[in-house]
Amino acid sequence: MAHHNEDHNHEHHDHRDHHRSMIEDFKRRFIIALIVTVPILVLSPMIQTWFNFELNFPGDRFVLFGLSTFIYFYGGWPFLTGLYGELKEKQPGMMTLIALAISVAFIYSSMTVFGFPGDDFFWELATLIVIMLLGHYIEMKSVLSASKALDELAKLMPDEAHLIDGEDIKEVKVSTLKKDDRILIKAGEKIPADGIIIKGDTSINEAMITGEATPVDKTVDDEVIGGSINGDGSLEVKVKGSKDEAYLSKVITMVEAAQNAKSKSQDLANKAAALLTYLALSVGVVTLLTWSFITGDITFSIARMATVMVIACPHALGLATPLVVARSTAISAQNGLLIRNKTAFENAGNIDTVVFDKTGTLSEGRFGVDFIVLEDKELSEDDLVKIAATLEKDSEHPIAKGILSESKARNIKLGKLTNFKAIKGKGITGNVDGTKTEALSRKALDDKGIKPQAFDEEDRHTTNVFIVQNDELKGVIGLSDQIRKSAKTAITTLQKRGIECLMLTGDNKRAAKHVAEHLGLDGYFAEVLPEDKQKKIKALQAKGRTVAMAGDGINDAPALAQADMGIAVGSGTDVAAETADIILVNSDPADVEAIITFGTATNRKMKQNLFWATAYNIIAIPLAAGVLYGIGILISPAVGAVFMSLSTVIVAFNAKLLNLKRQ
C-alpha cells in the first residue's frame, strides 16, 4: 500500500510540476511576445494613423515581417501544436480556432509585404497571440490557484511530532512517522497524523477539516485526524498509517483529481470553438466568393475574408469556463464539499430524486437508548441502567456501547463485575455486585418462560434488552440507531425544491417505517441487500429519473457509482468513497441541498460566460464580412480588436461574480 502511495505521490507531484512548468512556459512566451509586440505596434501604419505619428525607414516592412514571423512561431507555438493535436483526434476546438485565426493573419499580412496590395494585420496577429497566451496562463494559473487550496490544506499539517521511544521522547519529522508509532500530543498542539488515542482524553477542534465549529470530545479508542487542534488534555496516539495515507493527503489528491477531470463544461467551450471554426471558415469562403463576384476586386475580397477569420477567434472563450471552475471548486471546498467529478457537479440542477442510505447517512450509525420500562417497581431508571451498564462494561457490542453512553450521560458510577460470560445468540451473564445478572434477547427470555408485565412489544421499532436478576425480570431497555439532527431539515428543504426523497436500508421494515415517518420521506425500500442497492437505483433511472445517491461508503459503492451523482457521506475520514462524485466532509445530509444549489449556480454562470464570449463574434462576423457595407458599416480589424478585449473583460468579471451561498 505504501509503495503504491509513494508512486502515486510522485506522479501527483510530477503532474503538479509538469503543470507548473507549463505555466512558466506560457508566462515566458507571454512576456517575450508582449515585448516584441511593442515595436510591431509602433511600426504598424494603422496604429500610426490612429495616434497621428509617422515612423518609416527603408526596409521597415521587412523588420515588421521579421518580428511578426518570430511572434507567430514562438508565441503561437502552443496553439499550432494544439491544432495538430485536435485535428489528429478529429476534434477541432479552441486550439484549432486560435491557430486558424493567427495563421490567416500571418499569411495574409506576409503576402502584403511581398507585393500583394492591401494593409497588413501584423499588429492584430501580435495582440491576438499575446491575449491568447495570457488567457491560457490565467486559465492554468486559476486551476493551480484552486490547487493552492491544496497547498493550504497541506499547511494544516505540523512539521514535527513527539515520538515516544521506550522511556524517551524524540522530536521527529512528521514525514518519518510509520504505522503503529506512538506519539505524544501536548495540549494546544496540532495533531501531526491520523491515529487512535491510546491514553488520555481531551476535546479536539476539527473545524479546519470538517467545518464543525464545536470541539469534539475524544477519549481512548477514538480516532484523531491529522491537522486538527488538540484542546487542553495531553494524549498518547498510535499512528494509523504513513503520511500519504492520511486523511488530508487523500483530500489533497482528490481535490487535484477533481480539478484535472476534464468537465463536460470544458467540452462545452470546445464545442463552441468548433462551431465558431466552422462558422468562420464558411463565412470566410462565402465572403471571398461574394465580394470577388460583386466587385471583381480580389484584394478587397481577401482582406474581408481575412478580417472575418481573424475576428472569429474570441479571446474570451478561453477564459469562459476555467475561471468559473476554479472559483466554484474552491468555494465548495471551503464549505466542506469536495468535488471529485466536475461534470456530475455541474449537472446537479437536473437531479429530481435523492436516495439516502439509512445507517450512517440519515442516522448516526450508533445506538442510543430510546426508552426504559421498569418491571421491578422497587428500582429507579438509574438503578436499572447501573445494573445493565455494569454487566456490559467490557463488551465491544454496539448495544453495550449504547447502554454505557447512557450511563455516562446520567453520571452513574458502575458496580463490580465478576464471572462475565457471553452466550452466543442469547445474551450475556455475570455477577453484578455479587448478584447473578443476565441481559437477554426476547427469544432467550421466552425460553426461560418469563413473561414481561409492564412491557408491550407491539409496534416498537427498537432493539430491546431484557435485564434479569436471579431469574426475575427487572426491566427492559429499548435502543435504536439515532437519527441525525440535520436529517429532517435536509429532507424538507429538498422536498421544497420538488425533489423526491427516498431511503434505502438493509434494516427491517418496522425500523425503516419509523425513520421514514419521522423524517417525512416520500418512500423507502427496506431489507435491501447491499448488492441490490445498485439495482434499485437502476430501476429508478429506467423510469427516467435523474438520481443522486447519498451513502457512507463500502456497501453503497456500486449504487454510488451507478447514480447520476454519487455523494459520499462518510465521516469524511474514511475516504473509501472512491466511487463517489462528491464527498461531504461534514457528513451532514443538509449538504446535499448545498451541492444542488452550488452546482446549478456554477452551470448557469458557465452558460452566461459562453454567451458573452461568443455573442460578440456572432454579431461581428457578418459585419466584418461586409453585410452592411452598403450603408457604410464595416468593421475594421481595429474595432474588432477592441470588441474582443471587451468581451474578455466581461467574462473574467462575470466569473468573479459567482457567489455560492447556502440556502
C-alpha positions in Angstrom: 0.0 0.0 0.0 2.7 2.4 1.0 4.6 1.7 -2.3 1.5 2.4 -4.3 1.0 5.6 -2.4 4.5 6.8 -2.9 4.3 6.2 -6.6 1.0 7.9 -6.6 2.5 10.8 -4.7 5.4 11.1 -7.1 3.0 11.1 -10.0 0.9 13.6 -8.3 4.0 15.8 -7.8 5.2 15.2 -11.3 1.8 16.2 -12.5 1.9 19.3 -10.4 5.4 20.1 -11.5 4.6 19.5 -15.2 1.6 21.8 -14.7 3.9 24.4 -13.1 6.5 24.2 -15.8 3.8 24.6 -18.5 2.5 27.7 -16.6 6.1 29.0 -16.6 6.4 28.3 -20.3 3.2 30.2 -21.1 4.3 33.1 -18.9 7.7 33.3 -20.6 6.1 33.2 -24.1 3.6 35.8 -23.0 6.2 38.3 -21.7 8.5 37.9 -24.7 5.6 38.2 -27.1 4.5 41.3 -25.2 7.9 42.9 -25.6 8.1 42.1 -29.4 4.5 43.4 -29.8 5.6 47.0 -28.9 7.8 47.6 -32.0 5.2 45.8 -34.2 2.5 48.3 -33.0 4.9 51.3 -33.4 5.7 50.2 -37.0 2.1 49.4 -38.0 0.7 52.0 -40.4 -2.8 51.7 -38.8 -1.5 52.5 -35.3 0.5 55.4 -36.7 -2.6 56.8 -38.3 -4.6 56.4 -35.0 -2.0 58.1 -32.9 -1.1 60.5 -35.6 2.7 60.0 -35.9 4.9 58.8 -38.7 7.8 56.4 -38.5 9.2 54.8 -41.6 12.6 53.9 -42.9 13.8 51.8 -45.8 13.0 48.1 -45.1 10.7 48.9 -42.2 8.1 46.4 -43.7 10.7 43.7 -43.6 11.5 44.4 -39.9 7.8 44.2 -39.2 7.7 40.9 -41.1 10.7 39.5 -39.2 9.3 40.4 -35.8 5.9 39.0 -36.7 7.4 35.8 -38.0 9.1 35.4 -34.7 5.9 36.1 -32.7 3.9 33.8 -34.9 6.2 30.8 -34.4 7.4 31.5 -30.9 4.2 32.9 -29.3 1.9 30.9 -31.5 3.7 27.6 -31.0 1.4 26.2 -28.2 -1.6 26.8 -30.5 -0.1 25.4 -33.6 0.9 22.2 -31.8 -2.6 22.2 -30.2 -4.2 22.5 -33.7 -2.2 19.4 -34.7 -3.4 17.5 -31.7 -7.0 18.4 -32.1 -7.1 17.6 -35.8 -5.3 14.3 -35.2 -8.2 13.5 -32.7 -10.6 14.8 -35.4 -12.0 17.1 -32.7 -11.5 20.7 -33.7 -11.8 23.0 -30.7 -10.2 26.0 -29.0 -6.7 25.4 -30.4 -8.0 25.0 -34.0 -9.8 28.2 -33.8 -6.9 30.2 -32.5 -4.4 28.6 -34.8 -6.7 29.3 -37.8 -7.1 33.0 -36.9 -3.3 33.6 -36.3 -2.3 31.7 -39.5 -4.7 33.6 -41.7 -3.5 36.9 -40.2 0.1 35.9 -40.6 -0.2 34.5 -44.2 -2.3 37.4 -45.4 0.0 40.0 -43.9 3.1 38.3 -45.2 1.6 38.4 -48.7 1.1 42.2 -48.4 4.8 42.6 -47.5 5.8 40.8 -50.7 3.8 42.8 -53.1 0.2 41.8 -52.5 -1.8 45.1 -52.4 -3.6 45.7 -49.0 -2.9 46.5 -45.4 -1.2 44.1 -43.1 -2.7 42.6 -40.0 0.6 42.2 -38.2 -0.4 44.2 -35.1 -3.6 42.2 -35.0 -1.7 38.9 -35.1 0.6 40.1 -32.3 -2.2 41.2 -30.0 -4.2 38.1 -30.7 -1.3 35.9 -29.7 -0.4 38.0 -26.6 -4.0 37.9 -25.3 -4.4 34.2 -26.0 -1.2 33.4 -24.2 -2.4 35.5 -21.3 -5.8 33.7 -21.3 -4.2 30.3 -21.2 -1.8 31.5 -18.5 -4.7 32.7 -16.4 -6.6 29.5 -17.0 -3.8 27.3 -15.9 -3.0 29.6 -13.0 -6.6 29.6 -11.9 -6.6 25.8 -11.8 -3.4 26.0 -9.9 -4.7 28.6 -7.5 -7.5 26.2 -6.9 -4.8 23.7 -6.0 -3.4 26.5 -3.9 -6.4 25.5 -1.8 -4.5 22.2 -1.7 -1.3 23.8 -0.6 -3.4 25.5 2.1 -4.7 22.1 3.1 -1.2 20.7 3.2 -0.2 23.6 5.5 -2.6 22.4 8.1 -0.1 19.6 8.9 2.6 20.4 11.5 6.2 19.5 10.6 7.4 17.9 13.9 6.0 15.2 16.1 7.0 13.9 19.6 7.8 10.2 19.1 7.6 8.0 22.2 10.5 5.7 22.1 10.5 3.5 25.2 11.1 5.9 28.0 12.4 8.7 25.8 10.5 11.3 23.7 12.2 12.3 20.5 11.4 15.2 18.1 11.0 13.7 14.6 9.8 14.9 11.2 6.2 14.1 10.6 7.1 12.6 7.3 9.1 9.9 9.0 6.2 8.6 11.1 5.2 5.0 10.4 2.1 2.9 11.1 1.8 1.9 14.8 4.3 4.5 16.0 3.3 6.0 19.4 3.3 9.8 19.6 2.7 12.3 22.3 0.4 15.3 21.6 0.5 18.1 24.2 -2.3 20.5 25.0 -3.0 23.0 22.3 -0.8 21.4 19.6 -1.8 20.4 16.1 -2.2 16.7 15.7 0.6 15.5 13.3 -1.0 12.3 11.9 -4.2 10.3 11.8 -4.4 7.8 14.6 -6.1 6.2 17.5 -5.9 7.5 21.1 -4.3 5.0 23.5 -4.1 7.2 26.5 -5.8 10.4 27.7 -8.9 12.3 26.9 -9.4 15.8 25.5 -11.6 17.8 23.2 -10.4 18.4 19.7 -11.1 21.3 17.3 -11.7 19.7 13.9 -13.2 22.9 12.3 -10.5 23.3 9.7 -11.2 19.8 8.5 -14.8 19.1 9.0 -16.2 22.6 9.3 -17.8 21.6 12.6 -17.3 24.5 15.0 -17.8 22.8 18.3 -14.8 20.9 19.6 -15.3 17.1 19.7 -14.7 15.2 22.9 -12.3 12.3 22.4 -11.0 9.6 24.6 -9.2 6.2 24.4 -10.0 4.2 21.2 -11.4 7.4 19.4 -9.8 8.4 16.1 -8.0 11.7 15.6 -7.4 13.4 12.3 -4.0 15.0 11.4 -4.3 18.7 11.1 -6.9 19.2 13.8 -6.0 21.0 17.0 -5.8 19.4 20.4 -7.6 21.0 23.4 -6.4 21.0 27.0 -5.7 17.3 27.5 -2.4 15.6 26.7 -2.7 12.5 24.5 -0.8 9.4 23.5 -1.8 8.4 20.0 -1.0 5.3 17.9 -0.4 6.4 14.3 -2.7 4.8 11.8 -0.6 4.9 8.6 2.1 6.7 6.7 1.7 10.4 5.8 0.4 9.5 2.3 -2.4 7.5 3.8 -3.5 10.4 6.0 -6.9 12.0 5.5 -5.5 15.3 4.4 -3.3 13.7 1.8 -6.3 11.9 0.4 -8.3 15.1 0.4 -5.5 16.8 -1.5 -5.2 14.0 -4.1 -9.0 14.1 -4.5 -9.3 17.8 -4.9 -6.5 17.6 -7.5 -8.3 14.8 -9.4 -11.5 16.9 -9.4 -9.6 19.8 -10.9 -7.9 17.7 -13.6 -11.1 15.8 -14.6 -12.0 17.4 -17.9 -15.5 18.5 -17.3 -18.3 18.5 -19.8 -18.4 22.2 -19.5 -14.9 22.4 -20.8 -16.1 20.4 -23.7 -18.9 23.0 -23.9 -16.2 25.6 -24.6 -14.6 23.4 -27.1 -17.9 22.7 -28.8 -18.5 26.5 -29.0 -15.0 26.9 -30.5 -15.6 24.1 -33.1 -18.8 25.8 -34.1 -17.1 29.1 -34.5 -14.4 27.5 -36.5 -16.9 26.1 -39.0 -18.8 29.4 -39.0 -15.6 31.4 -39.6 -14.5 29.1 -42.4 -17.8 29.0 -44.2 -18.5 32.8 -43.8 -14.9 33.4 -44.8 -15.3 31.4 -48.1 -18.7 32.9 -48.8 -17.3 36.4 -48.2 -14.4 35.8 -50.5 -16.6 34.5 -53.3 -19.4 37.0 -52.9 -17.1 40.1 -52.9 -15.0 38.8 -55.8 -18.2 38.2 -57.7 -19.6 41.7 -56.8 -16.5 43.9 -57.2 -14.1 41.7 -59.1 -11.6 43.2 -56.6 -9.7 40.2 -55.3 -7.5 42.1 -52.8 -10.6 43.8 -51.2 -12.3 40.3 -51.0 -9.2 38.6 -49.5 -8.9 41.4 -46.9 -12.6 41.0 -46.0 -12.1 37.2 -45.7 -9.0 37.6 -43.5 -10.8 40.1 -41.2 -13.7 37.7 -40.8 -11.4 34.8 -39.9 -9.3 36.8 -37.5 -12.3 38.3 -35.8 -13.9 34.9 -35.4 -11.5 34.0 -32.7 -12.9 35.1 -29.4 -10.2 35.5 -26.7 -12.9 35.3 -24.1 -13.8 31.8 -25.0 -10.6 30.5 -23.5 -11.4 32.1 -20.2 -15.2 31.5 -20.1 -15.2 28.2 -18.2 -11.9 27.8 -16.4 -12.4 30.9 -14.3 -15.8 29.6 -13.2 -14.5 26.1 -12.4 -11.6 27.4 -10.4 -13.8 29.6 -8.3 -16.6 27.1 -7.7 -14.3 24.2 -6.7 -12.5 26.5 -4.2 -15.7 27.9 -2.6 -17.2 24.4 -2.4 -14.2 23.0 -0.7 -14.4 25.8 1.9 -18.0 24.6 2.5 -17.0 21.1 3.1 -18.0 19.8 -0.3 -15.2 18.1 -2.1 -15.9 17.8 -5.8 -14.2 14.9 -7.5 -16.2 14.9 -10.7 -17.0 18.3 -12.1 -19.4 17.0 -14.7 -21.7 15.4 -12.1 -21.5 18.6 -10.0 -22.4 20.9 -12.9 -25.4 18.7 -13.8 -26.7 18.9 -10.2 -29.5 21.1 -11.4 -31.1 18.1 -13.2 -31.5 15.9 -10.1 -35.1 15.1 -9.3 -34.7 12.2 -6.9 -32.3 11.8 -3.9 -31.9 8.3 -2.4 -30.4 8.2 1.1 -28.8 5.2 2.7 -30.1 5.0 6.3 -27.3 3.8 8.6 -24.6 6.4 8.9 -26.2 8.8 6.4 -29.7 9.7 7.8 -28.8 8.1 11.1 -25.5 8.3 13.1 -24.8 4.6 12.9 -24.7 4.3 16.7 -27.2 3.0 19.2 -28.8 5.2 21.8 -31.4 4.5 24.5 -35.0 5.3 23.4 -36.9 4.1 26.5 -36.6 2.3 29.8 -39.5 0.2 31.2 -39.3 -0.9 34.8 -40.7 -4.3 35.7 -39.5 -4.2 39.3 -41.2 -1.1 40.8 -38.6 -1.0 43.7 -35.9 0.1 41.2 -35.4 3.5 39.6 -34.4 4.0 36.0 -30.9 4.9 37.2 -30.7 1.6 39.1 -31.6 -0.4 36.1 -29.1 1.5 33.9 -26.4 0.9 36.5 -27.0 -2.9 36.6 -27.1 -3.1 32.8 -24.1 -0.9 32.2 -22.0 -2.7 34.8 -22.8 -6.0 33.1 -22.0 -4.6 29.7 -18.9 -2.6 30.7 -16.3 -4.8 29.0 -18.3 -5.6 25.8 -17.5 -4.1 22.4 -21.0 -4.7 21.1 -22.8 -1.6 19.7 -25.8 -2.2 22.0 -23.4 -2.3 25.0 -21.8 0.9 23.9 -25.3 2.5 23.7 -26.1 1.4 27.3 -22.7 2.6 28.5 -23.1 6.1 26.9 -26.5 6.3 28.6 -24.9 5.6 32.0 -22.2 8.2 31.3 -24.9 10.8 30.4 -26.6 10.0 33.7 -23.3 10.2 35.6 -23.8 6.7 37.1 -20.9 5.1 38.9 -20.6 1.5 37.8 -20.6 -1.5 40.1 -18.3 -4.5 40.3 -18.5 -7.3 37.7 -17.3 -10.9 38.1 -17.8 -14.2 36.2 -18.7 -12.4 32.9 -19.8 -14.7 30.1 -21.3 -14.1 26.7 -23.8 -16.7 25.5 -23.9 -16.6 21.7 -27.2 -15.5 20.3 -28.8 -15.3 23.7 -27.2 -12.5 25.7 -24.6 -12.2 28.5 -24.4 -13.2 32.1 -22.2 -12.2 35.1 -22.3 -11.3 38.7 -23.1 -7.6 39.3 -22.0 -6.6 42.9 -22.4 -10.3 43.7 -25.9 -10.8 42.2 -26.4 -13.2 39.3 -27.5 -10.9 36.4 -28.4 -11.6 32.7 -29.1 -9.3 29.7 -31.2 -11.3 27.3 -32.9 -11.2 23.9 -36.7 -11.6 23.7 -36.2 -15.2 22.5 -33.9 -16.2 25.4 -36.4 -14.6 27.8 -39.3 -16.7 26.3 -37.1 -19.8 26.5 -36.8 -19.1 30.3 -40.6 -18.8 30.4 -40.5 -15.3 31.7 -43.4 -13.0 30.7 -43.0 -9.2 30.8 -45.9 -7.5 32.7 -45.4 -3.7 32.1 -43.7 -4.0 28.7 -45.6 -4.3 25.5 -43.5 -5.0 22.4 -46.2 -4.1 19.8 -45.0 -1.6 17.2 -41.7 -1.0 18.9 -39.0 -0.3 16.2 -36.3 -0.8 18.8 -33.8 -3.5 19.8 -34.8 -4.5 23.3 -32.6 -5.8 26.1 -34.2 -7.6 29.0 -32.4 -7.3 32.3 -32.9 -10.4 34.6 -31.6 -10.9 38.2 -31.9 -14.2 39.9 -34.4 -15.3 37.2 -36.6 -12.3 37.8 -37.2 -9.7 35.1 -36.1 -6.3 36.4 -36.8 -4.1 33.4 -36.3 -3.5 29.6 -34.1 -1.1 27.8 -35.0 -0.2 24.2 -32.3 1.1 21.8 -32.2 2.3 18.2 -29.8 3.8 15.8 -30.1 7.6 16.4 -31.4 9.8 13.6 -29.1 12.7 12.6 -30.3 16.0 13.9 -30.0 17.7 10.5 -31.7 14.9 8.5 -35.2 16.4 8.9 -34.3 19.9 7.7 -32.3 18.3 4.8 -35.3 16.3 3.6 -37.8 19.2 4.0 -35.5 21.6 2.0 -35.1 19.1 -0.8 -38.8 18.4 -1.0 -39.5 22.2 -1.2 -37.4 22.2 -4.3 -39.6 19.5 -5.8 -37.0 16.7 -5.3 -38.3 13.3 -4.2 -36.5 11.9 -1.2 -36.3 8.1 -0.7 -34.5 5.8 1.7 -32.6 2.5 1.1 -31.8 0.3 4.0 -30.9 -3.2 4.9 -32.9 -2.8 8.2 -36.2 -4.4 8.9 -39.4 -2.9 7.7 -40.5 -1.7 11.2 -37.3 0.3 11.8 -37.4 1.7 8.3 -41.0 2.7 8.6 -40.3 4.5 11.9 -37.5 6.5 10.3 -39.4 7.3 7.1 -42.4 8.6 9.1 -40.3 10.6 11.5 -38.5 12.3 8.6 -41.4 12.6 6.2 -39.7 10.7 3.4 -41.5 10.2 0.1 -40.9 6.4 0.2 -38.4 3.8 1.4 -37.0 0.4 0.5 -36.3 -1.9 3.5 -34.4 -5.1 3.9 -32.4 -4.4 0.8 -29.2 -6.5 0.4 -26.0 -4.5 -0.4 -25.8 -6.0 -3.8 -29.4 -5.0 -4.6 -28.9 -1.3 -3.8 -27.5 -0.7 -7.3 -30.5 -2.4 -8.9 -32.9 -0.1 -7.1 -31.0 2.9 -8.4 -31.0 1.4 -12.0 -34.8 0.8 -11.7 -35.4 4.5 -10.8 -33.2 5.6 -13.7 -35.1 3.3 -16.0 -38.2 5.3 -15.1 -36.5 8.4 -16.4 -35.4 9.8 -13.1 -32.1 11.7 -12.5 -30.9 10.2 -9.3 -28.4 11.4 -6.6 -27.5 8.7 -4.1 -26.1 9.6 -0.7 -24.3 6.8 1.2 -21.5 6.2 3.6 -19.2 4.1 1.5 -18.4 0.5 1.5 -21.7 -1.4 0.8 -23.1 1.7 -1.1 -20.2 1.9 -3.5 -21.9 0.2 -6.5 -25.0 2.3 -6.0 -23.0 5.5 -5.7 -21.2 4.7 -8.9 -24.5 3.9 -10.6 -26.3 7.1 -9.6 -26.1 10.2 -11.8 -24.5 11.9 -8.8 -22.9 9.7 -6.1 -22.5 11.6 -2.8 -20.3 10.1 -0.1 -21.3 10.9 3.4 -18.6 9.2 5.4 -17.4 10.9 8.4 -15.1 12.1 5.8 -12.0 10.3 7.2 -12.6 7.1 5.5 -12.3 8.4 2.0 -13.3 4.9 0.9 -15.7 6.9 -1.2 -13.5 6.4 -4.3 -16.7 5.8 -6.3 -18.5 9.0 -5.3 -18.5 12.2 -7.3 -18.8 14.4 -4.3 -17.8 14.0 -0.7 -19.5 15.7 2.2 -16.7 16.3 4.7 -19.2 17.1 7.5 -21.4 14.0 7.0 -24.3 16.4 7.1 -27.3 15.3 4.9 -28.2 19.1 4.7 -25.1 19.5 2.5 -26.9 17.5 -0.3 -29.0 20.6 -0.8 -25.9 22.8 -0.9 -24.5 20.7 -3.7 -27.6 21.1 -5.8 -27.7 24.9 -5.2 -24.0 25.3 -5.9 -23.9 23.0 -9.0 -26.9 24.8 -10.5 -25.3 28.2 -9.9 -22.0 27.1 -11.4 -23.6 25.7 -14.5 -25.7 28.9 -15.0 -22.5 31.0 -14.7 -20.7 29.0 -17.4 -23.5 29.3 -19.8 -23.6 33.1 -19.3 -19.9 33.2 -19.9 -20.1 31.2 -23.1 -22.8 33.5 -24.2 -20.8 36.6 -23.5 -17.7 35.1 -25.1 -19.4 34.1 -28.4 -22.2 36.7 -28.7 -20.0 39.5 -29.9 -18.5 37.2 -32.6 -21.8 36.2 -33.9 -22.6 39.9 -34.5 -19.1 41.0 -35.5 -18.5 38.2 -38.2 -21.3 39.3 -40.6 -20.3 43.0 -40.1 -16.7 42.2 -40.9 -17.9 40.2 -43.9 -19.4 43.5 -45.1 -23.1 42.6 -44.8 -23.9 46.3 -44.1 -21.2 47.7 -46.4 -23.9 49.3 -48.5 -24.8 51.7 -45.7 -21.2 52.4 -44.8 -20.8 50.0 -41.8 -17.7 47.8 -42.0 -15.8 46.5 -39.0 -12.1 47.1 -39.4 -9.7 44.7 -37.7 -9.0 47.6 -35.2 -12.6 47.8 -34.0 -12.7 44.0 -33.9 -9.8 44.0 -31.5 -11.5 46.5 -29.1 -14.6 44.4 -29.1 -12.6 41.3 -28.4 -10.9 42.7 -25.3 -14.2 43.9 -24.0 -15.8 40.5 -24.1 -12.7 39.1 -22.4 -13.1 41.6 -19.5 -16.8 40.9 -19.2 -16.2 37.2 -18.9 -13.5 37.5 -16.3 -15.6 39.9 -14.3 -18.6 37.7 -14.5 -16.7 34.7 -13.3 -15.7 36.6 -10.2 -19.3 37.4 -9.5 -20.0 33.7 -8.9 -21.2 33.7 -5.4 -22.2 30.4 -3.8 -24.4 30.9 -0.8 -26.2 28.2 1.1 -29.9 28.3 1.3 
